[in-house]
């Protein structure tokens, strides 16, 4: 019975993550890795690299960026893949709250891979 309750509690907590729980994950600097070429190309296509270059008046490259993946609960991951309206709204709210934490230009950017149900957090070290 104890094992069941322990697993149920763990599952219940994980399935009820809210925006603040996801924002808390951003504070663990050990989770950030060197950015991949694919992610760098995506943020370059989105125009974020150019915005930062214009603001800081310097040329940037992939070595100026790191990334992490949010540890999503199963419902949110599935919701992103299925393009569930409530999940999309939740991560739109997440994006707004993330951007409200910094002044322009933003220190961190969220990038969502809907096909895989992954939310990447990309930060610069300029």
C-alpha positions as CSV (number, residue, x, y, z in Angstrom):
1,X,0.0,0.0,0.0
2,X,2.8,2.4,0.9
3,X,4.4,1.9,-2.6
4,X,1.1,2.6,-4.3
5,X,0.6,5.9,-2.3
6,X,4.2,7.0,-3.0
7,X,3.8,6.4,-6.7
8,X,0.4,8.0,-6.8
9,X,1.7,11.1,-5.0
10,X,4.6,11.4,-7.4
11,X,2.3,11.0,-10.4
12,X,-0.3,13.5,-9.0
13,X,2.3,16.1,-8.3
14,X,3.9,15.7,-11.7
15,X,0.6,15.9,-13.6
16,X,-0.4,19.2,-11.9
17,X,2.6,21.3,-12.8
18,X,1.7,24.9,-13.4
19,X,3.5,27.8,-15.0
20,X,5.4,28.7,-11.8
21,X,6.6,25.1,-11.5
22,X,8.0,25.3,-15.0
23,X,9.6,28.7,-14.3
24,X,11.3,27.3,-11.3
25,X,13.2,24.9,-13.5
26,X,14.9,27.8,-15.2
27,X,16.9,28.5,-12.1
28,X,19.0,25.3,-12.3
29,X,22.1,26.5,-14.3
30,X,23.5,22.9,-14.4
31,X,20.7,21.9,-16.8
32,X,21.8,24.2,-19.5
33,X,23.9,22.7,-22.3
34,X,25.7,24.2,-25.3
35,X,23.2,24.9,-28.0
36,X,22.7,22.6,-30.9
37,X,23.2,23.7,-34.5
38,X,19.5,23.0,-35.2
39,X,18.3,25.1,-32.3
40,X,20.6,27.9,-33.2
41,X,19.4,27.9,-36.7
42,X,15.8,28.0,-35.5
43,X,16.4,31.1,-33.2
44,X,18.3,32.7,-36.1
45,X,15.3,32.2,-38.4
46,X,13.0,33.6,-35.7
47,X,15.1,36.8,-35.7
48,X,16.3,36.7,-32.1
49,X,20.0,36.5,-32.9
50,X,19.7,39.6,-35.2
51,X,17.8,41.5,-32.5
52,X,20.5,40.8,-30.0
53,X,23.3,41.6,-32.4
54,X,21.6,45.0,-33.2
55,X,21.0,45.7,-29.5
56,X,24.5,44.8,-28.3
57,X,26.2,46.0,-31.6
58,X,28.2,42.8,-31.9
59,X,28.3,39.7,-34.0
60,X,27.0,36.5,-32.2
61,X,27.4,32.8,-32.9
62,X,26.2,29.6,-31.4
63,X,28.7,29.8,-28.6
64,X,26.8,32.8,-27.1
65,X,23.8,30.5,-26.3
66,X,22.8,27.6,-24.1
67,X,19.6,25.6,-23.9
68,X,17.7,23.3,-21.6
69,X,14.5,21.3,-22.1
70,X,11.7,21.9,-19.6
71,X,10.7,18.7,-17.7
72,X,7.1,18.6,-18.8
73,X,4.4,16.5,-17.3
74,X,2.7,13.9,-19.6
75,X,-0.5,15.9,-20.0
76,X,1.3,19.0,-21.2
77,X,3.6,17.1,-23.5
78,X,0.7,15.3,-25.0
79,X,-1.3,18.5,-25.2
80,X,1.5,20.2,-27.2
81,X,1.7,17.3,-29.6
82,X,-2.1,17.3,-30.1
83,X,-2.2,21.1,-30.2
84,X,-4.7,21.1,-27.4
85,X,-6.2,24.6,-26.9
86,X,-5.8,24.6,-23.1
87,X,-2.2,23.5,-23.3
88,X,-1.4,26.1,-26.0
89,X,-3.0,28.8,-23.8
90,X,-0.9,27.6,-20.8
91,X,2.3,27.9,-22.7
92,X,1.3,31.3,-24.2
93,X,0.9,32.4,-20.6
94,X,4.3,30.8,-19.7
95,X,5.8,32.8,-22.6
96,X,4.3,36.1,-21.3
97,X,5.5,35.4,-17.8
98,X,9.0,34.4,-19.0
99,X,9.4,37.6,-21.0
100,X,8.0,39.7,-18.0
101,X,11.0,38.5,-16.0
102,X,13.5,40.5,-18.1
103,X,13.7,43.8,-19.9
104,X,14.2,43.8,-23.6
105,X,16.2,42.2,-25.0
106,X,15.1,39.1,-23.2
107,X,17.7,37.0,-21.5
108,X,15.7,33.8,-22.2
109,X,13.5,32.6,-25.0
110,X,11.2,29.6,-25.1
111,X,11.0,27.6,-28.3
112,X,8.3,24.8,-28.7
113,X,8.7,21.7,-30.8
114,X,5.0,20.8,-31.1
115,X,5.7,17.5,-33.0
116,X,7.8,16.2,-30.2
117,X,6.1,18.0,-27.3
118,X,9.3,19.7,-26.1
119,X,9.8,23.2,-24.7
120,X,13.3,24.4,-25.1
121,X,14.6,27.4,-23.1
122,X,17.4,29.2,-24.8
123,X,19.5,31.8,-23.0
124,X,22.3,34.1,-24.1
125,X,25.4,34.9,-22.2
126,X,26.2,38.3,-23.7
